[in-house]
Every structure is written in C-alpha cells, then in structure tokens.
Amino acid sequence: LVMDVIDRVPGLGVRAVAVRQQMADIRSRHHHWIREHGTDLPEVVDWKWGG
C-alpha cells in the first residue's frame, strides 16, 4: 500500500525514494522467508496492536 501511494501521489516519488526501496526490500525478504519457512516473518507473527 505504501509503495502504491508513493507511486501515485504526484511529486511524492522523488521525496520518498528511500522509503519505497525500504518497503520493496521488506516485501522481498518476506517473500523469501515464506518460501523457506512456510510462515510469515517473526515480526508479522508476533505483532500486537498497541494501546
């Protein structure tokens, strides 16, 4: 979702190149983790809604 927003909001892409790359890296790492382990990343599995 973050990458889609960066791609679609005019002028945001140039300012958010690093954030977009970080999201792409996380997505790739998640994809490879799932293929190897058959589960979500630990930070996804262990995530708790704060508050």
C-alpha distance matrix in Angstrom:
0.0 3.8 5.4 5.1 6.3 8.7 9.9 10.6 12.1 15.7 17.1 14.1 13.8 17.2 16.8 13.6 14.8 15.4 12.1 10.3 13.2 13.0 9.5 11.0 14.1 12.8 11.2 14.6 16.6 15.1 15.9 19.4 20.0 19.5 21.8 24.4 24.4 23.1 21.1 17.8 18.1 20.5 18.2 16.0 19.3 21.0 18.3 19.9 18.9 21.0 23.3
3.8 0.0 3.8 5.4 5.2 6.3 8.6 10.0 10.7 14.0 14.6 11.2 11.1 14.2 13.4 10.1 11.5 12.0 8.6 7.4 10.6 10.4 7.5 9.8 12.7 11.8 11.3 14.5 16.3 15.5 16.9 19.9 20.6 20.7 23.1 25.3 25.4 24.7 22.5 19.1 18.6 20.7 18.0 16.6 20.2 21.3 18.6 20.3 19.2 20.7 23.0
5.4 3.8 0.0 3.8 5.5 5.1 6.1 8.6 10.2 13.0 13.6 10.6 9.2 12.5 12.7 9.4 9.7 10.9 8.3 5.6 8.6 9.6 6.9 7.7 11.3 11.4 10.4 13.0 15.5 15.3 15.9 18.8 20.2 20.4 22.3 24.6 25.3 24.7 23.0 19.8 19.4 22.0 19.7 18.4 22.0 23.5 21.1 23.2 22.6 24.1 26.6
5.1 5.4 3.8 0.0 3.8 5.5 5.0 6.1 8.5 11.6 13.3 10.9 10.1 13.8 14.3 11.7 12.4 14.2 11.8 9.1 12.2 13.4 10.6 11.1 14.7 14.7 13.1 15.7 18.4 17.8 18.0 21.2 22.6 22.3 24.0 26.8 27.4 26.3 24.8 21.7 21.8 24.5 22.3 20.5 23.9 25.6 23.1 24.8 23.8 25.6 27.9
6.3 5.2 5.5 3.8 0.0 3.8 5.4 5.2 5.9 9.4 11.0 8.4 8.9 12.5 12.4 10.1 12.0 13.9 11.2 9.5 13.2 14.1 11.8 13.2 16.6 16.4 15.5 18.4 20.7 20.1 20.8 24.0 25.1 25.0 27.0 29.5 29.9 28.9 27.1 23.8 23.6 25.9 23.2 21.6 25.1 26.3 23.4 24.8 23.3 24.6 26.5
8.7 6.3 5.1 5.5 3.8 0.0 3.8 5.6 5.7 8.2 8.7 5.7 5.2 8.8 9.0 6.7 8.3 10.7 8.8 7.0 10.6 12.1 10.6 11.8 15.1 15.7 15.2 17.6 20.0 20.1 20.9 23.7 25.0 25.5 27.3 29.6 30.3 29.7 28.0 24.7 24.0 26.3 23.6 22.6 26.2 27.3 24.6 26.3 25.1 26.1 28.2
9.9 8.6 6.1 5.0 5.4 3.8 0.0 3.8 6.1 7.9 9.1 7.5 5.9 9.6 11.1 9.4 9.8 12.7 11.5 8.7 11.7 14.0 12.3 12.4 16.0 17.0 15.9 17.8 20.7 20.9 21.0 23.8 25.6 25.8 27.2 29.8 30.8 30.1 28.8 25.7 25.4 28.1 25.8 24.5 28.0 29.5 27.0 28.9 27.8 29.2 31.3
10.6 10.0 8.6 6.1 5.2 5.6 3.8 0.0 3.8 6.2 8.9 8.0 8.1 11.6 12.8 11.7 13.0 15.9 14.3 12.0 15.3 17.3 15.3 15.7 19.4 20.0 18.7 21.0 23.9 23.6 23.7 26.8 28.4 28.3 29.8 32.5 33.4 32.3 30.9 27.8 27.7 30.3 27.9 26.3 29.7 31.2 28.4 29.9 28.4 29.7 31.5
12.1 10.7 10.2 8.5 5.9 5.7 6.1 3.8 0.0 3.8 6.3 5.6 7.4 10.4 10.9 10.5 12.7 15.5 14.0 12.6 16.2 17.8 16.3 17.4 20.8 21.3 20.6 23.1 25.6 25.5 26.1 29.0 30.4 30.5 32.3 34.8 35.5 34.6 32.8 29.5 29.1 31.4 28.6 27.3 30.8 31.9 28.8 30.0 28.2 29.1 30.6
15.7 14.0 13.0 11.6 9.4 8.2 7.9 6.2 3.8 0.0 3.8 5.6 7.2 9.3 10.4 11.3 13.1 16.4 15.6 14.4 17.6 19.7 18.7 19.5 22.8 23.8 23.3 25.4 28.0 28.2 28.7 31.4 33.1 33.4 35.0 37.4 38.3 37.6 36.0 32.7 32.2 34.5 31.7 30.6 34.2 35.2 32.2 33.4 31.7 32.4 33.9
17.1 14.6 13.6 13.3 11.0 8.7 9.1 8.9 6.3 3.8 0.0 3.8 5.7 6.3 7.3 9.1 11.0 14.2 14.1 13.5 16.3 18.5 18.3 19.2 22.0 23.3 23.4 25.3 27.6 28.3 29.1 31.5 33.1 33.8 35.4 37.6 38.6 38.2 36.5 33.2 32.2 34.3 31.5 30.8 34.5 35.2 32.3 33.7 32.1 32.4 34.0
14.1 11.2 10.6 10.9 8.4 5.7 7.5 8.0 5.6 5.6 3.8 0.0 3.8 5.6 5.3 5.9 8.5 11.3 10.6 10.3 13.4 15.1 14.8 16.2 18.9 19.9 20.2 22.3 24.4 25.0 26.0 28.5 29.9 30.7 32.4 34.5 35.3 35.0 33.1 29.7 28.6 30.7 27.7 27.1 30.9 31.5 28.6 30.0 28.5 28.9 30.5
13.8 11.1 9.2 10.1 8.9 5.2 5.9 8.1 7.4 7.2 5.7 3.8 0.0 3.8 5.5 5.2 5.9 9.4 9.4 8.1 10.8 13.2 13.1 13.7 16.5 18.1 18.1 19.8 22.2 23.1 23.8 26.1 27.8 28.7 30.1 32.2 33.3 33.2 31.7 28.4 27.3 29.6 27.0 26.4 30.2 31.1 28.6 30.4 29.3 30.0 32.0
17.2 14.2 12.5 13.8 12.5 8.8 9.6 11.6 10.4 9.3 6.3 5.6 3.8 0.0 3.8 5.6 5.7 9.1 10.4 10.0 11.7 14.2 15.1 15.6 17.8 19.8 20.4 21.7 23.8 25.2 26.1 27.9 29.7 31.0 32.3 34.1 35.3 35.5 34.1 30.8 29.3 31.5 28.8 28.7 32.5 33.2 30.7 32.5 31.6 31.9 33.9
16.8 13.4 12.7 14.3 12.4 9.0 11.1 12.8 10.9 10.4 7.3 5.3 5.5 3.8 0.0 3.8 5.9 8.0 8.8 9.7 11.8 13.4 14.4 15.9 17.7 19.2 20.3 21.9 23.6 24.9 26.3 28.1 29.4 30.8 32.6 34.1 35.0 35.3 33.5 30.0 28.3 30.1 27.1 27.2 31.1 31.3 28.7 30.3 29.2 29.2 31.0
13.6 10.1 9.4 11.7 10.1 6.7 9.4 11.7 10.5 11.3 9.1 5.9 5.2 5.6 3.8 0.0 3.8 5.5 5.2 6.1 8.6 9.9 10.7 12.3 14.2 15.5 16.6 18.4 20.0 21.1 22.6 24.5 25.7 27.1 28.9 30.5 31.3 31.5 29.7 26.2 24.6 26.4 23.6 23.6 27.4 27.8 25.3 27.1 26.2 26.4 28.6
14.8 11.5 9.7 12.4 12.0 8.3 9.8 13.0 12.7 13.1 11.0 8.5 5.9 5.7 5.9 3.8 0.0 3.8 5.6 5.2 6.2 8.6 10.0 10.6 12.3 14.4 15.4 16.5 18.3 20.0 21.1 22.7 24.3 25.9 27.3 28.8 30.0 30.5 29.0 25.8 24.1 26.2 23.7 23.9 27.7 28.4 26.2 28.5 28.0 28.5 31.0
15.4 12.0 10.9 14.2 13.9 10.7 12.7 15.9 15.5 16.4 14.2 11.3 9.4 9.1 8.0 5.5 3.8 0.0 3.8 5.5 5.1 6.1 8.7 9.9 10.5 12.4 14.3 15.3 16.4 18.3 19.9 21.2 22.4 24.4 26.0 27.0 28.1 28.9 27.2 24.0 21.8 23.6 21.1 21.8 25.5 25.9 23.9 26.3 26.2 26.4 29.0
12.1 8.6 8.3 11.8 11.2 8.8 11.5 14.3 14.0 15.6 14.1 10.6 9.4 10.4 8.8 5.2 5.6 3.8 0.0 3.8 5.4 5.0 6.2 8.7 9.8 10.6 12.3 14.3 15.3 16.4 18.4 20.1 20.9 22.6 24.6 25.9 26.5 26.9 25.0 21.5 19.6 21.4 18.6 18.9 22.7 23.1 20.8 23.0 22.7 23.1 25.7
10.3 7.4 5.6 9.1 9.5 7.0 8.7 12.0 12.6 14.4 13.5 10.3 8.1 10.0 9.7 6.1 5.2 5.5 3.8 0.0 3.8 5.4 5.2 6.2 8.7 10.0 10.6 12.4 14.3 15.3 16.5 18.6 19.9 21.2 22.9 24.6 25.5 25.7 24.1 20.9 19.4 21.8 19.4 19.1 22.9 23.9 21.8 24.2 23.9 24.9 27.6
13.2 10.6 8.6 12.2 13.2 10.6 11.7 15.3 16.2 17.6 16.3 13.4 10.8 11.7 11.8 8.6 6.2 5.1 5.4 3.8 0.0 3.8 5.4 5.0 6.1 8.6 9.8 10.5 12.2 14.1 15.2 16.6 18.2 20.0 21.3 22.6 23.9 24.6 23.3 20.3 18.5 21.0 19.0 19.2 22.8 23.9 22.3 25.1 25.4 26.4 29.3
13.0 10.4 9.6 13.4 14.1 12.1 14.0 17.3 17.8 19.7 18.5 15.1 13.2 14.2 13.4 9.9 8.6 6.1 5.0 5.4 3.8 0.0 3.8 5.5 5.1 6.3 8.7 9.9 10.5 12.2 14.2 15.5 16.4 18.4 20.2 21.2 22.0 22.8 21.1 17.9 15.7 17.8 15.6 16.1 19.8 20.5 19.0 21.8 22.3 23.1 26.2
9.5 7.5 6.9 10.6 11.8 10.6 12.3 15.3 16.3 18.7 18.3 14.8 13.1 15.1 14.4 10.7 10.0 8.7 6.2 5.2 5.4 3.8 0.0 3.8 5.4 5.1 6.1 8.6 9.9 10.4 12.2 14.3 15.2 16.5 18.5 20.0 20.7 20.9 19.1 15.8 14.3 16.7 14.5 14.2 17.9 19.1 17.3 20.1 20.4 21.7 24.8
11.0 9.8 7.7 11.1 13.2 11.8 12.4 15.7 17.4 19.5 19.2 16.2 13.7 15.6 15.9 12.3 10.6 9.9 8.7 6.2 5.0 5.5 3.8 0.0 3.8 5.5 5.1 6.2 8.6 9.8 10.5 12.4 14.2 15.4 16.8 18.5 19.8 20.1 19.0 16.1 14.9 17.9 16.4 15.9 19.4 21.1 19.8 22.8 23.4 25.1 28.3
14.1 12.7 11.3 14.7 16.6 15.1 16.0 19.4 20.8 22.8 22.0 18.9 16.5 17.8 17.7 14.2 12.3 10.5 9.8 8.7 6.1 5.1 5.4 3.8 0.0 3.8 5.5 5.1 6.1 8.5 9.9 10.7 12.2 14.3 15.6 16.6 18.0 18.9 17.8 15.2 13.2 16.0 14.8 15.1 18.4 19.8 19.0 22.4 23.5 24.9 28.3
12.8 11.8 11.4 14.7 16.4 15.7 17.0 20.0 21.3 23.8 23.3 19.9 18.1 19.8 19.2 15.5 14.4 12.4 10.6 10.0 8.6 6.3 5.1 5.5 3.8 0.0 3.8 5.4 5.1 6.0 8.5 9.9 10.3 12.2 14.3 15.3 15.9 16.6 14.9 11.9 9.9 12.6 11.2 11.3 14.7 16.1 15.3 18.7 19.9 21.5 25.0
11.2 11.3 10.4 13.1 15.5 15.2 15.9 18.7 20.6 23.3 23.4 20.2 18.1 20.4 20.3 16.6 15.4 14.3 12.3 10.6 9.8 8.7 6.1 5.1 5.5 3.8 0.0 3.8 5.5 5.1 6.1 8.7 9.8 10.6 12.5 14.4 15.2 15.2 13.9 11.1 10.4 13.7 12.8 11.8 14.9 17.1 16.3 19.6 20.7 22.9 26.3
14.6 14.5 13.0 15.7 18.4 17.6 17.8 21.0 23.1 25.4 25.3 22.3 19.8 21.7 21.9 18.4 16.5 15.3 14.3 12.4 10.5 9.9 8.6 6.2 5.1 5.4 3.8 0.0 3.8 5.4 5.1 6.3 8.6 10.0 10.8 12.5 14.2 14.7 14.3 12.3 11.3 14.8 14.6 14.1 16.8 19.1 18.9 22.5 23.9 26.0 29.5
16.6 16.3 15.5 18.4 20.7 20.0 20.7 23.9 25.6 28.0 27.6 24.4 22.2 23.8 23.6 20.0 18.3 16.4 15.3 14.3 12.2 10.5 9.9 8.6 6.1 5.1 5.5 3.8 0.0 3.8 5.5 5.3 6.1 8.7 10.1 10.6 11.9 13.1 12.4 10.4 8.6 11.7 11.9 12.1 14.6 16.6 16.9 20.6 22.5 24.4 28.1
15.1 15.5 15.3 17.8 20.1 20.1 20.9 23.6 25.5 28.2 28.3 25.0 23.1 25.2 24.9 21.1 20.0 18.3 16.4 15.3 14.1 12.2 10.4 9.8 8.5 6.0 5.1 5.4 3.8 0.0 3.8 5.5 5.1 6.2 8.7 9.9 10.3 10.6 9.3 7.0 6.1 9.8 10.1 9.3 11.6 14.2 14.4 18.1 20.0 22.4 26.0
15.9 16.9 15.9 18.0 20.8 20.9 21.0 23.7 26.1 28.7 29.1 26.0 23.8 26.1 26.3 22.6 21.1 19.9 18.4 16.5 15.2 14.2 12.2 10.5 9.9 8.5 6.1 5.1 5.5 3.8 0.0 3.8 5.5 5.3 6.4 8.8 10.2 9.9 9.9 8.7 9.1 12.9 13.7 12.5 14.3 17.3 17.6 21.2 23.0 25.6 29.2
19.4 19.9 18.8 21.2 24.0 23.7 23.8 26.8 29.0 31.4 31.5 28.5 26.1 27.9 28.1 24.5 22.7 21.2 20.1 18.6 16.6 15.5 14.3 12.4 10.7 9.9 8.7 6.3 5.3 5.5 3.8 0.0 3.8 5.5 5.2 6.3 8.5 9.6 10.4 10.0 9.6 13.1 14.5 14.1 15.5 18.2 19.2 23.0 25.2 27.6 31.2
20.0 20.6 20.2 22.6 25.1 25.0 25.6 28.4 30.4 33.1 33.1 29.9 27.8 29.7 29.4 25.7 24.3 22.4 20.9 19.9 18.2 16.4 15.2 14.2 12.2 10.3 9.8 8.6 6.1 5.1 5.5 3.8 0.0 3.8 5.5 5.2 5.8 7.4 7.4 7.1 6.5 9.6 11.6 11.4 12.3 14.9 16.4 20.1 22.7 25.1 28.8
19.5 20.7 20.4 22.3 25.0 25.5 25.8 28.3 30.5 33.4 33.8 30.7 28.7 31.0 30.8 27.1 25.9 24.4 22.6 21.2 20.0 18.4 16.5 15.4 14.3 12.2 10.6 10.0 8.7 6.2 5.3 5.5 3.8 0.0 3.8 5.5 5.3 4.7 5.2 5.8 7.3 10.6 12.7 11.4 11.7 15.0 16.4 19.9 22.3 25.2 28.8
21.8 23.1 22.3 24.0 27.0 27.3 27.2 29.8 32.3 35.0 35.4 32.4 30.1 32.3 32.6 28.9 27.3 26.0 24.6 22.9 21.3 20.2 18.5 16.8 15.6 14.3 12.5 10.8 10.1 8.7 6.4 5.2 5.5 3.8 0.0 3.8 5.9 5.8 8.2 9.5 10.8 14.0 16.3 15.2 15.4 18.7 20.2 23.7 26.2 29.0 32.6
24.4 25.3 24.6 26.8 29.5 29.6 29.8 32.5 34.8 37.4 37.6 34.5 32.2 34.1 34.1 30.5 28.8 27.0 25.9 24.6 22.6 21.2 20.0 18.5 16.6 15.3 14.4 12.5 10.6 9.9 8.8 6.3 5.2 5.5 3.8 0.0 3.8 6.0 8.4 10.2 10.7 13.1 15.9 15.6 15.5 18.3 20.3 23.9 26.8 29.3 33.0
24.4 25.4 25.3 27.4 29.9 30.3 30.8 33.4 35.5 38.3 38.6 35.3 33.3 35.3 35.0 31.3 30.0 28.1 26.5 25.5 23.9 22.0 20.7 19.8 18.0 15.9 15.2 14.2 11.9 10.3 10.2 8.5 5.8 5.3 5.9 3.8 0.0 3.8 5.5 8.0 8.8 10.6 13.8 13.4 12.6 15.3 17.8 21.2 24.2 26.8 30.4
23.1 24.7 24.7 26.3 28.9 29.7 30.1 32.3 34.6 37.6 38.2 35.0 33.2 35.5 35.3 31.5 30.5 28.9 26.9 25.7 24.6 22.8 20.9 20.1 18.9 16.6 15.2 14.7 13.1 10.6 9.9 9.6 7.4 4.7 5.8 6.0 3.8 0.0 3.8 7.1 9.5 11.6 14.5 13.1 12.0 15.3 17.5 20.6 23.4 26.4 29.8
21.1 22.5 23.0 24.8 27.1 28.0 28.8 30.9 32.8 36.0 36.5 33.1 31.7 34.1 33.5 29.7 29.0 27.2 25.0 24.1 23.3 21.1 19.1 19.0 17.8 14.9 13.9 14.3 12.4 9.3 9.9 10.4 7.4 5.2 8.2 8.4 5.5 3.8 0.0 3.8 6.6 8.3 11.1 9.5 8.2 11.6 13.7 16.8 19.6 22.6 26.0
17.8 19.1 19.8 21.7 23.8 24.7 25.7 27.8 29.5 32.7 33.2 29.7 28.4 30.8 30.0 26.2 25.8 24.0 21.5 20.9 20.3 17.9 15.8 16.1 15.2 11.9 11.1 12.3 10.4 7.0 8.7 10.0 7.1 5.8 9.5 10.2 8.0 7.1 3.8 0.0 3.8 6.3 8.1 6.1 6.0 9.5 10.8 14.2 16.8 19.7 23.2
18.1 18.6 19.4 21.8 23.6 24.0 25.4 27.7 29.1 32.2 32.2 28.6 27.3 29.3 28.3 24.6 24.1 21.8 19.6 19.4 18.5 15.7 14.3 14.9 13.2 9.9 10.4 11.3 8.6 6.1 9.1 9.6 6.5 7.3 10.8 10.7 8.8 9.5 6.6 3.8 0.0 3.8 5.4 5.3 6.3 8.6 10.0 13.7 16.4 18.8 22.4
20.5 20.7 22.0 24.5 25.9 26.3 28.1 30.3 31.4 34.5 34.3 30.7 29.6 31.5 30.1 26.4 26.2 23.6 21.4 21.8 21.0 17.8 16.7 17.9 16.0 12.6 13.7 14.8 11.7 9.8 12.9 13.1 9.6 10.6 14.0 13.1 10.6 11.6 8.3 6.3 3.8 0.0 3.8 5.3 5.0 5.8 8.2 11.7 15.0 16.9 20.6
18.2 18.0 19.7 22.3 23.2 23.6 25.8 27.9 28.6 31.7 31.5 27.7 27.0 28.8 27.1 23.6 23.7 21.1 18.6 19.4 19.0 15.6 14.5 16.4 14.8 11.2 12.8 14.6 11.9 10.1 13.7 14.5 11.6 12.7 16.3 15.9 13.8 14.5 11.1 8.1 5.4 3.8 0.0 3.8 5.6 5.3 5.8 9.5 12.3 14.0 17.7
16.0 16.6 18.4 20.5 21.6 22.6 24.5 26.3 27.3 30.6 30.8 27.1 26.4 28.7 27.2 23.6 23.9 21.8 18.9 19.1 19.2 16.1 14.2 15.9 15.1 11.3 11.8 14.1 12.1 9.3 12.5 14.1 11.4 11.4 15.2 15.6 13.4 13.1 9.5 6.1 5.3 5.3 3.8 0.0 3.8 5.5 5.2 8.9 11.3 13.8 17.5
19.3 20.2 22.0 23.9 25.1 26.2 28.0 29.7 30.8 34.2 34.5 30.9 30.2 32.5 31.1 27.4 27.7 25.5 22.7 22.9 22.8 19.8 17.9 19.4 18.4 14.7 14.9 16.8 14.6 11.6 14.3 15.5 12.3 11.7 15.4 15.5 12.6 12.0 8.2 6.0 6.3 5.0 5.6 3.8 0.0 3.8 5.7 8.7 11.8 14.6 18.0
21.0 21.3 23.5 25.6 26.3 27.3 29.5 31.2 31.9 35.2 35.2 31.5 31.1 33.2 31.3 27.8 28.4 25.9 23.1 23.9 23.9 20.5 19.1 21.1 19.8 16.1 17.1 19.1 16.6 14.2 17.3 18.2 14.9 15.0 18.7 18.3 15.3 15.3 11.6 9.5 8.6 5.8 5.3 5.5 3.8 0.0 3.8 6.4 10.1 12.1 15.5
18.3 18.6 21.1 23.1 23.4 24.6 27.0 28.4 28.8 32.2 32.3 28.6 28.6 30.7 28.7 25.3 26.2 23.9 20.8 21.8 22.3 19.0 17.3 19.8 19.0 15.3 16.3 18.9 16.9 14.4 17.6 19.2 16.4 16.4 20.2 20.3 17.8 17.5 13.7 10.8 10.0 8.2 5.8 5.2 5.7 3.8 0.0 3.8 6.8 9.1 12.7
19.9 20.3 23.2 24.8 24.8 26.3 28.9 29.9 30.0 33.4 33.7 30.0 30.4 32.5 30.3 27.1 28.5 26.3 23.0 24.2 25.1 21.8 20.1 22.8 22.4 18.7 19.6 22.5 20.6 18.1 21.2 23.0 20.1 19.9 23.7 23.9 21.2 20.6 16.8 14.2 13.7 11.7 9.5 8.9 8.7 6.4 3.8 0.0 3.8 6.1 9.3
18.9 19.2 22.6 23.8 23.3 25.1 27.8 28.4 28.2 31.7 32.1 28.5 29.3 31.6 29.2 26.2 28.0 26.2 22.7 23.9 25.4 22.3 20.4 23.4 23.5 19.9 20.7 23.9 22.5 20.0 23.0 25.2 22.7 22.3 26.2 26.8 24.2 23.4 19.6 16.8 16.4 15.0 12.3 11.3 11.8 10.1 6.8 3.8 0.0 3.8 6.6
21.0 20.7 24.1 25.6 24.6 26.1 29.2 29.7 29.1 32.4 32.4 28.9 30.0 31.9 29.2 26.4 28.5 26.4 23.1 24.9 26.4 23.1 21.7 25.1 24.9 21.5 22.9 26.0 24.4 22.4 25.6 27.6 25.1 25.2 29.0 29.3 26.8 26.4 22.6 19.7 18.8 16.9 14.0 13.8 14.6 12.1 9.1 6.1 3.8 0.0 3.7
23.3 23.0 26.6 27.9 26.5 28.2 31.3 31.5 30.6 33.9 34.0 30.5 32.0 33.9 31.0 28.6 31.0 29.0 25.7 27.6 29.3 26.2 24.8 28.3 28.3 25.0 26.3 29.5 28.1 26.0 29.2 31.2 28.8 28.8 32.6 33.0 30.4 29.8 26.0 23.2 22.4 20.6 17.7 17.5 18.0 15.5 12.7 9.3 6.6 3.7 0.0
